[in-house]
């Protein structure tokens, strides 16, 4: 049995790339397919998608719907907490449908009325 210590190899991407992706995903929530998941009054970013699998590729079943993103959830009078999420709805079709609806429900449940 051998014990090792973790080693940091470096950053996968730079801060400017993270900022660009965040901006693009935030814009998509306002004008693109991910807008189906938008909760009014909550800053969100997201990306929808469809994942094919063997049976859907053969035409025997629907593909999986997925949605990834984040939301700034209010946690106090002047504070927010960034929360990331990923949803996969198996056999539910395209990403702008079932998975986006699950995200909207999750975020609206956490943030309240």
Buried (B, 14 or more C-beta within 10 A) or exposed (E): EEEEEEEEEEEEEEEEEEEEEEEEBBEBBEEBBBBBBBBEEBBBBBBBBBBEEEEBEEEEEBBBBBBBBBBBBBEEEEEEEEBEBEBBBEEBBBBBBBBBBBBBEBBBEBBEE
